[in-house]
Amino acid sequence: MHGEQLTSSIKNVFASASDWFAGYHTYADHQTWLSTQISNHASITSSFSAGKTFQGRDQAGIKIGSGSNNVVLHGLQHSREWISGAVVEYIIDQLLSGSDSRVAGYLKKYTFHIIPIMNPDGFVITQTSDRMHRKNAQSNDGCLGTDTNRNWDFHWNEGGSSSDACADDYMGPSAFSSPEATNIGTYLKNLPNVVSYIDFHSYSQLWMTPYGFTGTPPDNYDSYLKPLADGAVAALQAVNGVQFTAGDIYNTIYPASGSSVDYALSVGVGAPFAVELRDTGRYGFSLPASQIVPSGKEVWAAFTSILDNLNTD
């Protein structure tokens, strides 16, 4: 499994957090884990689905809290980036079972809409036939998958994406041709007062803001978005000494049009971020499971920095 270990024993679904976060898990076990968190914390949680994937799976999520300020986050838009789903689940665990004294306040101030596996069809492909599959499961000109993070309907097909159906960054035949991106886009657009949206990826150790389609950042980049990202990377580094870089997508990693965070900002989301988690290339997409908990701890610190500094009602 390219350096990771895949755990498929159902006992781990009901085990302690330390056992769950000790390994990577099957898609079925992830779904059981999520439903178990909801049933075990019914007073502060509920289940939801952003919609159906190309193959008919739910983009299953958990709502946590009761605040008027909505925060949306997900992992595994790119299916080979297993650490992203694990870290999102770590955030869920901290909100439900962690020891951070600030959580009670967060649950009154915010409602969290969290989807650990945004692209379940692709995730299943990585576990059954092609560990390095990045895209969804749509067939395009004989090649498998659309890169959903080049498929969002905002400045689609304006650079940093490919028209080659076999390319990893294939943008699709038209904007929002992929149900996965369309569903999350609709969810964001219809949800009032979304003060932040975070799309977790790997790898490169970056905390990024819009835009990806242009090198000219948004008007509030210097006054709001960049300070939030700077605070997040400072809080993250204080945990394990790991260094992330903050900046806009275009100038920090590469041009990328039709991306989730650009679209999110366009529909009024207050502070959208694309995060590239560990590492910087030693393990790449095959980050060992031993790094799940350290990654989770440092990202939790970054996440709380964001929550403490957002513009809210």
C-alpha positions, 0 to 999 in steps of 0.5 A: 500500500505504498508505505501505509497500512490499511486497517479493515477490522471492524473492531477499530470503528468502536475502539478508542480514538488512539486506535482509530487514528493509528491507521488508515481504514476501509471506506465501509469502516469510515462510514460506520465510524461517522454514523457511530459519532453521530449516534454517540453524540446525538444531542449536538450532532446530526447527519446530512448528505451534500448529495449523491456521487457519480456512482450513487454514494452519499457525500456523507457528513456530520453537523456539530454545534448550534451557532449561527456562523456556519463553517464547512470543511471536507477532506478527500476531494482528491482521493489519493490524499488519505491523510486529508480525510484522517485529519478531518476526522481528527477535527470531528473527534476533537469537537466531540470528545477532545479536551480543549476547553474552548470547544463549548464556546465554539459549539455555541458560536458555530455550526460545523458541516463536515464531510470527511470523504468528499469524493467517495467513488475515487476513494474506493478506487484507491482502495481497490484498484489504483492507489494513486487515483486522484479524480472521481469515477466519471468516464471521459473519452475512455479515461477514468475521472474528472478532477473535481477541483478544476471543475467548479463554476468560477473562472473554469478553464482559465489556466492551471487545468487540462483538457486532456481527459487522461490527465490528473488535472482534467477539468471536465467537459464543462463547469460543474459536470461532476456531481461531487463538485456541483453538490458541494457548490450548491450546498455552500451557495444555499447555506447562509452565513458561511464564515469559513470553508476549508478544503483539505489536501496533501501534500506540500505543507501550505495554508492557502487562500484564493485565488487560483485562477489569477495572480491578483489576490482578493481585495481583502487578502492583505487585511483579512485572509492572509493574516488568518492564514499566517496565524494558522501556520504560526499556531500549527508550527508551535505544536510540532515545529512543522513549517507551513507556508501561507499565501494565495494559491496562484503564487504559492503553489501554482495556477489552478482555475475552477477550484473550490476555494475560488468558487466559495469566495465568489458565493460569499464565503467569508474565509475559504482556504485550501490546505496542503497537509504533510509532507513536502515529498518524502512520502508524498501521497503515501504518508505513514499512518504514524503521522495521522495524530501529529498532523491532527494535533497541529491542524487542530491548533491551526483550525482553532486559530482560524475560529478565534479570529474569524469575522462573525455575527 
